[in-house]
Amino acid sequence: MYFAKLEFFNPFSRSIKDRAVFNMLMKAKQRKEINGKNKLFEATSGNVGIAMASLSNILGVKFRAYLPKPTPETTEILLKVLGAEVIRTEFETIDPTMVEFVKKEAEKNDAVNLNQFENEDNFEAHYKYTAREIDEQLRSIGKKPDVIVAGIGTSGHIAGLAKYFKERYDTKIVGVVPAKGEKIPGIKRLETKPKWVPKVKIDEIIEITQREAIEGSIKIARRDGLLIGLSAGAVVKALEKIRDKYNGTAVLIFPDDGFKYVEIFERYLSGEI
């Protein structure tokens, strides 16, 4: 039996990133690191930027998003609709070099860089809230998670879930990354050095191609009527590869919906991918 956690019901970015961004902003505000006079700079490939742009508007803070080169055009348009300043860089992915570049840009411009890739408030959002929510939802129907399958991006949500559930149930944790040479929005290879992966136990890493991720999204759309994003599609395909190895209840983390990835779906349907 498996369940999917549908994180696209979060209101701002329609993604799991609302949780991390809200926690990072509220903690920074409590520490008096930000106010209405600040500017926020962040490296993002999509959902964190959209969540940060949305919440920055509420807080009256100006926001600048630094995007890697392959970011879908739809993401850039949505950021601009929200009033964010958008800088599309030449970086192919958000790796430590790009993170350091954005840090320095923030320093030069007297801006705040919350830095989702290193900020412990990102991890905390998932350890304290996302994980507990999943636990309570499953316990309400007499279940516990035997295996959780989740993508690895910043590693905040997979690490938060891993720490919480291994402390309580020794749940098996399966991480999903792009195959070598592949790009899937929202997830990254371990070579990008996600901060929290070495700090928790992840039982298995599954590599997925972009084509597989697209096909996973389309499978769920046509079978279950849910338009899920590409990192969620990658999680679907990863479960297919490991399902026979793990018995019991599986939980799949679906970080966002499919609407931001229309350009990629179009290329697949037209035979370009």
PAKE-763430 format. One record per residue (C-alpha): residue in three letters; z, x, y negated. Coordinates in steps of 0.25 Angstrom, whole numbers, plus 5000, padded with zeros to 4 digits. Each point is the difference from the previous one (the first is absolute). Layout:
BEGIN
AlaZXY/...
This chain:
BEGIN
Met500050005000/Tyr499750054986/Phe500349964986/Ala499450044987/Lys500750024987/Leu499149954989/Glu500350084988/Phe498949944992/Phe500949884996/Asn500750094990/Pro499649964986/Phe499550114992/Ser499150095008/Arg500049915012/Ser500550115008/Ile501250085006/Lys500050094987/Asp500649894992/Arg501350045007/Ala500050154997/Val499549984986/Phe501049904996/Asn501250085006/Met499450134993/Leu499949934987/Met501449935000/Lys500750135004/Ala499350084989/Lys500449894990/Gln501450005005/Arg500050154998/Lys499449984986/Glu498850085004/Ile499149904995/Asn499949904988/Gly499049934992/Lys499650124993/Asn499650085013/Lys498750025006/Leu499950005015/Phe499050095008/Glu499849995015/Ala499050055010/Thr499549885008/Ser498949965009/Gly500249854997/Asn501249915003/Val501150094994/Gly499250004987/Ile499849855000/Ala501449975002/Met500450114990/Ala499049944990/Ser500649865002/Leu501450044999/Ser499850094988/Asn499449884992/Ile501349925003/Leu500850124996/Gly499150034987/Val499750145005/Lys498650064999/Phe499450055013/Arg498950105004/Ala499550005014/Tyr499450135006/Leu499049965012/Pro499450095010/Lys498550005000/Pro499749915012/Thr500949884994/Pro499349875002/Glu499349954987/Thr500849875001/Thr501350074999/Glu499650074987/Ile499549864994/Leu501449935004/Leu500750124994/Lys499249984987/Val500249855000/Leu501550035000/Gly499950094988/Ala500250135007/Glu499350134995/Val499250055012/Ile499650145003/Arg499150025012/Thr500250155004/Glu499250095009/Phe501050015011/Glu499549955013/Thr501449955004/Ile501450004995/Asp500550135005/Pro501250094995/Thr499050064990/Met499649874993/Val501549965000/Glu500350134993/Phe498949984990/Val500549864996/Lys501450054999/Lys499550114990/Glu499149894992/Ala501349924999/Glu500850124994/Lys498950034990/Asn499949864995/Asp501549985000/Ala499849895011/Val500949965012/Asn499450035014/Leu500849925010/Asn499250075011/Gln500049905012/Phe499750125009/Glu501450074997/Asn500849894994/Glu501249965010/Asp500049864994/Asn498749985007/Phe500750035013/Glu501249924997/Ala499249874997/His499650005014/Tyr501250055007/Lys500949904993/Tyr499149884998/Thr498750005008/Ala500750045013/Arg501149914998/Glu499149884997/Ile499250035013/Asp501350015008/Glu500549874995/Gln498749935002/Leu499950045015/Arg501549985003/Ser499849854995/Ile499149985012/Gly500850085009/Lys499150135000/Lys500150144997/Pro498950104997/Asp499650095012/Val498950074993/Ile499650004985/Val498650044996/Ala499850044986/Gly499050094991/Ile500450134994/Gly499850014985/Thr501150054992/Ser500849985013/Gly501049924992/His499949875008/Ile499850065014/Ala501250104998/Gly500949894994/Leu499749915012/Ala500150125010/Lys501450044995/Tyr500549855000/Phe499549965013/Lys500350135008/Glu501549994995/Arg500149865006/Tyr499049985012/Asp499350135002/Thr498749934997/Lys498750085003/Ile499350044987/Val498550025000/Gly499350054988/Val498649984996/Val499150104993/Pro498550024997/Ala499250085010/Lys499650144995/Gly498949994990/Glu500349854998/Lys500549934988/Ile500849875001/Pro500649944987/Gly501550005000/Ile500250105012/Lys499950155000/Arg500050125010/Leu501250085003/Glu499450124993/Thr500349934987/Lys501550025003/Pro500649874999/Lys501450034996/Trp500849915009/Val499350025013/Pro500850125004/Lys501349944997/Val499949885011/Lys499549995014/Ile498649955001/Asp499749985015/Glu498550015000/Ile498850024989/Ile498749925002/Glu498750054993/Ile499149894996/Thr498650004994/Gln499649934988/Arg499049915009/Glu501149975009/Ala500949964989/Ile498949914994/Glu499849945014/Gly501549975002/Ser500049934986/Ile498849915004/Lys500649975014/Ile501249944994/Ala499249934989/Arg499149935011/Arg501149985010/Asp501249964992/Gly499449974986/Leu500850104993/Leu499350104990/Ile500750135002/Gly499850134993/Leu499450135007/Ser501450075003/Ala500449875006/Gly498750005008/Ala500350145004/Val501449965005/Val499349895009/Lys499150105006/Ala501150095003/Leu500849905007/Glu498849975009/Lys500050155004/Ile501550015003/Arg500449865005/Asp500050035015/Lys501150114997/Tyr501049914993/Asn500649885006/Gly500749884992/Thr499949964986/Ala499150084990/Val500049984985/Leu498750044992/Ile500250034985/Phe498849944993/Pro500250074986/Asp498949914992/Asp498949915001/Gly498550025000/Phe499549964986/Lys500150144994/Tyr499150055011/Val498849914998/Glu499050124997/Ile500450075013/Phe499849875008/Glu498749984993/Arg499550145004/Tyr500549975015/Leu499349875001/Ser498750054994/Gly500050125011/Glu500350114990/Ile501350045007/
